[in-house]
Amino acid sequence: MANVQKFVQMSIADKNKLQAYCDLGKLQGRMDRAEDENDTKAIDALVAEADSLEEQLGLEYERITDESRAFTH
């Protein structure tokens, strides 16, 4: 929980990170549609875009997503 709080505080303070986080959320719907349509070319492009946004969010984002994955498995 502490990592999530730290990430939120940092994102609020950094408009670029906040925008990247919002954009990443918007990508999910586009990815879902591409998967429904079996559009592998679009999926590949969206994954690359998501990777770039995740990179902008930094290690804090990576930590909380890793923790989330470990918790759900």
Distance bins in CASP14 RR format, pairs under 12 A and 6 or more apart:
PFRMAT RR
TARGET T0000
AUTHOR 0000-0000-0000
RMODE 2
METHOD distances of the structure
MODEL  1
1 7 0 0 0 0 0 1 0 0 0 0 0
1 8 0 0 0 0 0 1 0 0 0 0 0
1 63 0 0 0 0 0 1 0 0 0 0 0
1 64 0 0 0 0 1 0 0 0 0 0 0
1 67 0 0 0 0 1 0 0 0 0 0 0
1 68 0 0 0 0 0 1 0 0 0 0 0
1 71 0 0 0 0 0 1 0 0 0 0 0
2 8 0 0 0 0 0 1 0 0 0 0 0
2 9 0 0 0 0 0 1 0 0 0 0 0
2 60 0 0 0 0 0 1 0 0 0 0 0
2 63 0 0 0 0 0 1 0 0 0 0 0
2 64 0 0 0 0 1 0 0 0 0 0 0
2 67 0 0 0 0 0 1 0 0 0 0 0
3 9 0 0 0 0 0 1 0 0 0 0 0
3 10 0 0 0 0 0 1 0 0 0 0 0
3 58 0 0 0 0 0 1 0 0 0 0 0
3 59 0 0 0 0 1 0 0 0 0 0 0
3 60 1 0 0 1 0 0 0 0 0 0 0
3 61 0 0 0 0 1 0 0 0 0 0 0
3 62 0 0 0 0 1 0 0 0 0 0 0
3 63 1 0 1 0 0 0 0 0 0 0 0
3 64 1 0 1 0 0 0 0 0 0 0 0
3 65 0 0 0 0 1 0 0 0 0 0 0
3 66 0 0 0 0 1 0 0 0 0 0 0
3 67 1 0 0 1 0 0 0 0 0 0 0
3 68 0 0 0 0 1 0 0 0 0 0 0
3 71 0 0 0 0 0 1 0 0 0 0 0
4 10 0 0 0 0 0 1 0 0 0 0 0
4 11 0 0 0 0 0 1 0 0 0 0 0
4 60 0 0 0 0 1 0 0 0 0 0 0
4 61 0 0 0 0 0 1 0 0 0 0 0
4 63 0 0 0 0 1 0 0 0 0 0 0
4 64 1 0 1 0 0 0 0 0 0 0 0
4 65 0 0 0 0 0 1 0 0 0 0 0
4 67 0 0 0 0 1 0 0 0 0 0 0
4 68 0 0 0 0 1 0 0 0 0 0 0
4 71 0 0 0 0 0 1 0 0 0 0 0
5 11 0 0 0 0 0 1 0 0 0 0 0
5 12 0 0 0 0 0 1 0 0 0 0 0
5 60 0 0 0 0 0 1 0 0 0 0 0
5 63 0 0 0 0 0 1 0 0 0 0 0
5 64 0 0 0 0 1 0 0 0 0 0 0
6 12 0 0 0 0 0 1 0 0 0 0 0
6 13 0 0 0 0 0 1 0 0 0 0 0
6 58 0 0 0 0 0 1 0 0 0 0 0
6 59 0 0 0 0 0 1 0 0 0 0 0
6 60 1 0 1 0 0 0 0 0 0 0 0
6 61 0 0 0 0 0 1 0 0 0 0 0
6 63 0 0 0 0 1 0 0 0 0 0 0
6 64 0 0 0 0 1 0 0 0 0 0 0
6 67 0 0 0 0 0 1 0 0 0 0 0
7 13 0 0 0 0 0 1 0 0 0 0 0
7 14 0 0 0 0 0 1 0 0 0 0 0
7 17 0 0 0 0 1 0 0 0 0 0 0
7 18 0 0 0 0 0 1 0 0 0 0 0
7 20 0 0 0 0 0 1 0 0 0 0 0
7 21 0 0 0 0 1 0 0 0 0 0 0
7 57 1 0 0 1 0 0 0 0 0 0 0
7 58 0 0 0 0 1 0 0 0 0 0 0
7 59 0 0 0 0 1 0 0 0 0 0 0
7 60 1 0 1 0 0 0 0 0 0 0 0
7 61 1 0 0 1 0 0 0 0 0 0 0
7 62 0 0 0 0 1 0 0 0 0 0 0
7 63 1 0 0 1 0 0 0 0 0 0 0
7 64 1 0 1 0 0 0 0 0 0 0 0
7 65 0 0 0 0 1 0 0 0 0 0 0
7 67 0 0 0 0 0 1 0 0 0 0 0
7 68 0 0 0 0 0 1 0 0 0 0 0
8 14 0 0 0 0 0 1 0 0 0 0 0
8 17 0 0 0 0 0 1 0 0 0 0 0
8 18 0 0 0 0 1 0 0 0 0 0 0
8 21 0 0 0 0 1 0 0 0 0 0 0
8 57 0 0 0 0 0 1 0 0 0 0 0
8 60 0 0 0 0 1 0 0 0 0 0 0
8 61 0 0 0 0 0 1 0 0 0 0 0
8 64 0 0 0 0 1 0 0 0 0 0 0
9 17 0 0 0 0 0 1 0 0 0 0 0
9 18 0 0 0 0 0 1 0 0 0 0 0
9 60 0 0 0 0 1 0 0 0 0 0 0
10 16 0 0 0 0 0 1 0 0 0 0 0
10 17 1 0 0 1 0 0 0 0 0 0 0
10 18 0 0 0 0 1 0 0 0 0 0 0
10 20 0 0 0 0 0 1 0 0 0 0 0
10 21 0 0 0 0 0 1 0 0 0 0 0
10 56 0 0 0 0 0 1 0 0 0 0 0
10 57 0 0 0 0 1 0 0 0 0 0 0
10 58 0 0 0 0 1 0 0 0 0 0 0
10 59 0 0 0 0 0 1 0 0 0 0 0
10 60 1 0 0 1 0 0 0 0 0 0 0
10 61 0 0 0 0 1 0 0 0 0 0 0
10 63 0 0 0 0 0 1 0 0 0 0 0
10 64 0 0 0 0 0 1 0 0 0 0 0
11 17 1 0 1 0 0 0 0 0 0 0 0
11 18 1 0 1 0 0 0 0 0 0 0 0
11 19 0 0 0 0 1 0 0 0 0 0 0
11 20 0 0 0 0 1 0 0 0 0 0 0
11 21 1 0 1 0 0 0 0 0 0 0 0
11 22 0 0 0 0 1 0 0 0 0 0 0
11 24 0 0 0 0 0 1 0 0 0 0 0
11 56 0 0 0 0 0 1 0 0 0 0 0
11 57 1 0 0 1 0 0 0 0 0 0 0
11 58 0 0 0 0 0 1 0 0 0 0 0
11 60 0 0 0 0 1 0 0 0 0 0 0
11 61 0 0 0 0 1 0 0 0 0 0 0
11 64 0 0 0 0 0 1 0 0 0 0 0
12 18 1 0 0 1 0 0 0 0 0 0 0
12 19 0 0 0 0 0 1 0 0 0 0 0
12 21 0 0 0 0 1 0 0 0 0 0 0
12 22 0 0 0 0 0 1 0 0 0 0 0
13 60 0 0 0 0 0 1 0 0 0 0 0
14 20 0 0 0 0 1 0 0 0 0 0 0
14 21 0 0 0 0 1 0 0 0 0 0 0
14 56 0 0 0 0 1 0 0 0 0 0 0
14 57 0 0 0 0 1 0 0 0 0 0 0
14 58 0 0 0 0 0 1 0 0 0 0 0
14 60 0 0 0 0 0 1 0 0 0 0 0
14 61 0 0 0 0 0 1 0 0 0 0 0
15 21 0 0 0 0 0 1 0 0 0 0 0
15 22 0 0 0 0 0 1 0 0 0 0 0
15 56 0 0 0 0 0 1 0 0 0 0 0
16 22 0 0 0 0 0 1 0 0 0 0 0
16 23 0 0 0 0 0 1 0 0 0 0 0
16 53 0 0 0 0 0 1 0 0 0 0 0
16 55 0 0 0 0 0 1 0 0 0 0 0
16 56 1 0 0 1 0 0 0 0 0 0 0
16 57 0 0 0 0 1 0 0 0 0 0 0
16 58 0 0 0 0 0 1 0 0 0 0 0
17 23 0 0 0 0 0 1 0 0 0 0 0
17 24 0 0 0 0 0 1 0 0 0 0 0
17 53 0 0 0 0 1 0 0 0 0 0 0
17 54 0 0 0 0 0 1 0 0 0 0 0
17 55 0 0 0 0 0 1 0 0 0 0 0
17 56 1 0 0 1 0 0 0 0 0 0 0
17 57 1 0 1 0 0 0 0 0 0 0 0
17 58 1 0 0 1 0 0 0 0 0 0 0
17 59 0 0 0 0 0 1 0 0 0 0 0
17 60 0 0 0 0 1 0 0 0 0 0 0
17 61 0 0 0 0 1 0 0 0 0 0 0
18 24 0 0 0 0 0 1 0 0 0 0 0
18 25 0 0 0 0 0 1 0 0 0 0 0
18 53 0 0 0 0 0 1 0 0 0 0 0
18 56 0 0 0 0 0 1 0 0 0 0 0
18 57 0 0 0 0 1 0 0 0 0 0 0
18 61 0 0 0 0 0 1 0 0 0 0 0
19 25 0 0 0 0 0 1 0 0 0 0 0
19 26 0 0 0 0 0 1 0 0 0 0 0
19 53 0 0 0 0 1 0 0 0 0 0 0
19 56 0 0 0 0 1 0 0 0 0 0 0
19 57 0 0 0 0 0 1 0 0 0 0 0
20 26 0 0 0 0 0 1 0 0 0 0 0
20 27 0 0 0 0 0 1 0 0 0 0 0
20 49 0 0 0 0 0 1 0 0 0 0 0
20 50 0 0 0 0 0 1 0 0 0 0 0
20 51 0 0 0 0 0 1 0 0 0 0 0
20 52 0 0 0 0 1 0 0 0 0 0 0
20 53 1 0 1 0 0 0 0 0 0 0 0
20 54 0 0 0 0 1 0 0 0 0 0 0
20 55 0 0 0 0 1 0 0 0 0 0 0
20 56 1 0 1 0 0 0 0 0 0 0 0
20 57 1 0 1 0 0 0 0 0 0 0 0
20 58 0 0 0 0 1 0 0 0 0 0 0
20 60 0 0 0 0 0 1 0 0 0 0 0
20 61 0 0 0 0 1 0 0 0 0 0 0
21 27 0 0 0 0 0 1 0 0 0 0 0
21 28 0 0 0 0 0 1 0 0 0 0 0
21 50 0 0 0 0 0 1 0 0 0 0 0
21 53 1 0 0 1 0 0 0 0 0 0 0
21 54 0 0 0 0 1 0 0 0 0 0 0
21 56 0 0 0 0 1 0 0 0 0 0 0
21 57 1 0 0 1 0 0 0 0 0 0 0
21 58 0 0 0 0 0 1 0 0 0 0 0
21 60 0 0 0 0 0 1 0 0 0 0 0
21 61 1 0 0 1 0 0 0 0 0 0 0
21 64 0 0 0 0 0 1 0 0 0 0 0
21 65 0 0 0 0 0 1 0 0 0 0 0
22 28 0 0 0 0 0 1 0 0 0 0 0
22 53 0 0 0 0 1 0 0 0 0 0 0
22 56 0 0 0 0 0 1 0 0 0 0 0
22 57 0 0 0 0 0 1 0 0 0 0 0
23 29 0 0 0 0 0 1 0 0 0 0 0
23 30 0 0 0 0 0 1 0 0 0 0 0
23 46 0 0 0 0 0 1 0 0 0 0 0
23 49 0 0 0 0 1 0 0 0 0 0 0
23 50 0 0 0 0 1 0 0 0 0 0 0
23 52 0 0 0 0 1 0 0 0 0 0 0
23 53 1 0 1 0 0 0 0 0 0 0 0
23 54 0 0 0 0 0 1 0 0 0 0 0
23 56 0 0 0 0 1 0 0 0 0 0 0
23 57 0 0 0 0 0 1 0 0 0 0 0
24 30 0 0 0 0 0 1 0 0 0 0 0
24 31 0 0 0 0 0 1 0 0 0 0 0
24 46 0 0 0 0 0 1 0 0 0 0 0
24 47 0 0 0 0 0 1 0 0 0 0 0
24 49 0 0 0 0 1 0 0 0 0 0 0
24 50 1 0 0 1 0 0 0 0 0 0 0
24 51 0 0 0 0 0 1 0 0 0 0 0
24 52 0 0 0 0 1 0 0 0 0 0 0
24 53 1 0 1 0 0 0 0 0 0 0 0
24 54 1 0 0 1 0 0 0 0 0 0 0
24 55 0 0 0 0 0 1 0 0 0 0 0
24 56 0 0 0 0 1 0 0 0 0 0 0
24 57 1 0 0 1 0 0 0 0 0 0 0
24 58 0 0 0 0 0 1 0 0 0 0 0
24 61 0 0 0 0 1 0 0 0 0 0 0
24 65 0 0 0 0 0 1 0 0 0 0 0
25 31 0 0 0 0 1 0 0 0 0 0 0
25 32 0 0 0 0 0 1 0 0 0 0 0
25 46 0 0 0 0 0 1 0 0 0 0 0
25 49 0 0 0 0 0 1 0 0 0 0 0
25 50 0 0 0 0 1 0 0 0 0 0 0
25 53 0 0 0 0 1 0 0 0 0 0 0
25 54 0 0 0 0 0 1 0 0 0 0 0
25 57 0 0 0 0 0 1 0 0 0 0 0
25 61 0 0 0 0 0 1 0 0 0 0 0
26 32 0 0 0 0 0 1 0 0 0 0 0
26 33 0 0 0 0 0 1 0 0 0 0 0
26 46 0 0 0 0 0 1 0 0 0 0 0
26 49 0 0 0 0 0 1 0 0 0 0 0
26 50 0 0 0 0 0 1 0 0 0 0 0
26 53 0 0 0 0 1 0 0 0 0 0 0
27 33 0 0 0 0 0 1 0 0 0 0 0
27 34 0 0 0 0 1 0 0 0 0 0 0
27 42 0 0 0 0 0 1 0 0 0 0 0
27 43 0 0 0 0 0 1 0 0 0 0 0
27 45 0 0 0 0 0 1 0 0 0 0 0
27 46 1 0 1 0 0 0 0 0 0 0 0
27 47 0 0 0 0 1 0 0 0 0 0 0
27 48 0 0 0 0 0 1 0 0 0 0 0
27 49 1 0 0 1 0 0 0 0 0 0 0
27 50 1 0 1 0 0 0 0 0 0 0 0
27 51 0 0 0 0 0 1 0 0 0 0 0
27 52 0 0 0 0 0 1 0 0 0 0 0
27 53 1 0 0 1 0 0 0 0 0 0 0
27 54 0 0 0 0 0 1 0 0 0 0 0
28 34 0 0 0 0 0 1 0 0 0 0 0
28 35 0 0 0 0 0 1 0 0 0 0 0
28 46 0 0 0 0 1 0 0 0 0 0 0
28 47 0 0 0 0 0 1 0 0 0 0 0
28 49 0 0 0 0 0 1 0 0 0 0 0
28 50 0 0 0 0 1 0 0 0 0 0 0
28 53 0 0 0 0 0 1 0 0 0 0 0
29 35 0 0 0 0 1 0 0 0 0 0 0
29 36 0 0 0 0 1 0 0 0 0 0 0
29 42 0 0 0 0 0 1 0 0 0 0 0
29 43 0 0 0 0 0 1 0 0 0 0 0
29 46 0 0 0 0 1 0 0 0 0 0 0
29 50 0 0 0 0 0 1 0 0 0 0 0
30 36 0 0 0 0 0 1 0 0 0 0 0
30 37 0 0 0 0 0 1 0 0 0 0 0
30 39 0 0 0 0 0 1 0 0 0 0 0
30 42 1 0 0 1 0 0 0 0 0 0 0
30 43 0 0 0 0 1 0 0 0 0 0 0
30 45 0 0 0 0 1 0 0 0 0 0 0
30 46 1 0 1 0 0 0 0 0 0 0 0
30 47 0 0 0 0 0 1 0 0 0 0 0
30 49 0 0 0 0 1 0 0 0 0 0 0
30 50 0 0 0 0 1 0 0 0 0 0 0
31 37 0 0 0 0 0 1 0 0 0 0 0
31 39 0 0 0 0 0 1 0 0 0 0 0
31 40 0 0 0 0 0 1 0 0 0 0 0
31 42 0 0 0 0 1 0 0 0 0 0 0
31 43 1 0 0 1 0 0 0 0 0 0 0
31 44 0 0 0 0 0 1 0 0 0 0 0
31 45 0 0 0 0 0 1 0 0 0 0 0
31 46 1 0 1 0 0 0 0 0 0 0 0
31 47 1 0 0 1 0 0 0 0 0 0 0
31 48 0 0 0 0 0 1 0 0 0 0 0
31 49 0 0 0 0 1 0 0 0 0 0 0
31 50 1 0 0 1 0 0 0 0 0 0 0
32 39 0 0 0 0 0 1 0 0 0 0 0
32 42 0 0 0 0 0 1 0 0 0 0 0
32 43 0 0 0 0 0 1 0 0 0 0 0
32 46 0 0 0 0 1 0 0 0 0 0 0
33 39 0 0 0 0 1 0 0 0 0 0 0
33 42 0 0 0 0 1 0 0 0 0 0 0
33 43 0 0 0 0 1 0 0 0 0 0 0
33 46 0 0 0 0 1 0 0 0 0 0 0
34 40 0 0 0 0 1 0 0 0 0 0 0
34 41 0 0 0 0 1 0 0 0 0 0 0
34 42 1 1 0 0 0 0 0 0 0 0 0
34 43 1 0 1 0 0 0 0 0 0 0 0
34 44 0 0 0 0 1 0 0 0 0 0 0
34 45 0 0 0 0 1 0 0 0 0 0 0
34 46 1 0 0 1 0 0 0 0 0 0 0
34 47 0 0 0 0 1 0 0 0 0 0 0
34 49 0 0 0 0 0 1 0 0 0 0 0
34 50 0 0 0 0 0 1 0 0 0 0 0
35 42 0 0 0 0 1 0 0 0 0 0 0
35 43 1 0 0 1 0 0 0 0 0 0 0
35 44 0 0 0 0 0 1 0 0 0 0 0
35 46 0 0 0 0 1 0 0 0 0 0 0
35 47 0 0 0 0 0 1 0 0 0 0 0
36 42 0 0 0 0 0 1 0 0 0 0 0
36 43 0 0 0 0 0 1 0 0 0 0 0
37 43 0 0 0 0 1 0 0 0 0 0 0
37 46 0 0 0 0 0 1 0 0 0 0 0
39 45 0 0 0 0 1 0 0 0 0 0 0
39 46 0 0 0 0 1 0 0 0 0 0 0
40 46 0 0 0 0 0 1 0 0 0 0 0
40 47 0 0 0 0 0 1 0 0 0 0 0
41 47 0 0 0 0 0 1 0 0 0 0 0
41 48 0 0 0 0 0 1 0 0 0 0 0
42 48 0 0 0 0 0 1 0 0 0 0 0
42 49 0 0 0 0 0 1 0 0 0 0 0
43 49 0 0 0 0 0 1 0 0 0 0 0
43 50 0 0 0 0 0 1 0 0 0 0 0
44 50 0 0 0 0 0 1 0 0 0 0 0
44 51 0 0 0 0 0 1 0 0 0 0 0
45 51 0 0 0 0 0 1 0 0 0 0 0
45 52 0 0 0 0 0 1 0 0 0 0 0
46 52 0 0 0 0 0 1 0 0 0 0 0
46 53 0 0 0 0 0 1 0 0 0 0 0
47 53 0 0 0 0 0 1 0 0 0 0 0
47 54 0 0 0 0 0 1 0 0 0 0 0
48 54 0 0 0 0 0 1 0 0 0 0 0
48 55 0 0 0 0 0 1 0 0 0 0 0
49 55 0 0 0 0 0 1 0 0 0 0 0
49 56 0 0 0 0 0 1 0 0 0 0 0
50 56 0 0 0 0 0 1 0 0 0 0 0
50 57 0 0 0 0 0 1 0 0 0 0 0
50 61 0 0 0 0 0 1 0 0 0 0 0
50 65 0 0 0 0 0 1 0 0 0 0 0
51 57 0 0 0 0 0 1 0 0 0 0 0
51 58 0 0 0 0 0 1 0 0 0 0 0
51 61 0 0 0 0 0 1 0 0 0 0 0
51 62 0 0 0 0 0 1 0 0 0 0 0
52 58 0 0 0 0 0 1 0 0 0 0 0
53 61 0 0 0 0 1 0 0 0 0 0 0
53 62 0 0 0 0 0 1 0 0 0 0 0
54 60 0 0 0 0 0 1 0 0 0 0 0
54 61 1 0 0 1 0 0 0 0 0 0 0
54 62 1 0 0 1 0 0 0 0 0 0 0
54 63 0 0 0 0 0 1 0 0 0 0 0
54 64 0 0 0 0 0 1 0 0 0 0 0
54 65 1 0 0 1 0 0 0 0 0 0 0
54 66 0 0 0 0 0 1 0 0 0 0 0
55 61 0 0 0 0 1 0 0 0 0 0 0
55 62 0 0 0 0 1 0 0 0 0 0 0
56 62 0 0 0 0 0 1 0 0 0 0 0
57 63 0 0 0 0 0 1 0 0 0 0 0
57 64 0 0 0 0 1 0 0 0 0 0 0
57 65 0 0 0 0 1 0 0 0 0 0 0
58 64 0 0 0 0 0 1 0 0 0 0 0
58 65 0 0 0 0 0 1 0 0 0 0 0
59 65 0 0 0 0 0 1 0 0 0 0 0
59 66 0 0 0 0 0 1 0 0 0 0 0
60 66 0 0 0 0 0 1 0 0 0 0 0
60 67 0 0 0 0 0 1 0 0 0 0 0
61 67 0 0 0 0 0 1 0 0 0 0 0
61 68 0 0 0 0 0 1 0 0 0 0 0
62 68 0 0 0 0 0 1 0 0 0 0 0
62 69 0 0 0 0 0 1 0 0 0 0 0
63 69 0 0 0 0 0 1 0 0 0 0 0
63 70 0 0 0 0 0 1 0 0 0 0 0
64 70 0 0 0 0 0 1 0 0 0 0 0
64 71 0 0 0 0 0 1 0 0 0 0 0
65 71 0 0 0 0 0 1 0 0 0 0 0
65 72 0 0 0 0 0 1 0 0 0 0 0
66 72 0 0 0 0 0 1 0 0 0 0 0
66 73 0 0 0 0 0 1 0 0 0 0 0
67 73 0 0 0 0 0 1 0 0 0 0 0
END
